[in-house]
Amino acid sequence: MRKYRLYSILIIFICVLISLSVVLITLEEYPKVTKAQDNLKSYQERMSNPVDALNPDISGSYTGELIIPKLDMDCTIRSDTVNAYNAVYHYPESVNPGQPGECGILGHRTTYSGLFKNIGSLEIGDKIMIKDSNLEKMYTYSVTSNGDDIRWDYKTNPVKFSEEGESRLLIITCYPPGKKEAAYIVHCKLVSTTDA
């Protein structure tokens, strides 16, 4: 009986030591977690603040708007980062919207607003618009294929954008959703250009 009591005391002592170490680690990491949460909140507030129309930030980070009516989506196109809320990224090595060749737009499915979470529901013929604020033009594209171009080898064979031929739009996101195993590409062609 004494032997079991000794084992019980030893097990309780080990559990208390593990619990204390977990509490100490939590207390050490708490300031870092709080700081990270504050940074995220500050970043979200900065990203959601309206731009002063009389004194816009023309640092080159804004290039237009991406509008996909079927997905009820209207977001900013940026050229400086893909990791921004309610924004997608224009590949600088691709052409600008409306120009001959391929314009590449990258967006997230599950993070930073997850704008492309339902991108797989687009069908051939669905419309995608890009509003270019600098040129005051609206480019309307039509989906030509969706789900047919999944590039599993994109890390060793990066997506290259043509700079000639008809004006096309490539909407690119991760595949499968939430993972970076492949590049999922929706192909579109320009169908009209109007004044915005």
Buried (B, 14 or more C-beta within 10 A) or exposed (E): EEEEEEEEEEEEEEEEEEEEEEEEEEEEEEEEEEEEEEEEEEEEEEBEEEEEEEEEEEEEBBBBBBBBEEBEBBBBBBBBEBEBBBBBBBBEEBBBBBBEBBBBBBBBBEEBBBBBBBBBEBEEEBBBBBBBEEBEBBBBBBBBEBEEBEBEEBEEEEBEBEEEEEBBBBBBBBBEBEEEEBBBBBBBEBEEBEEB
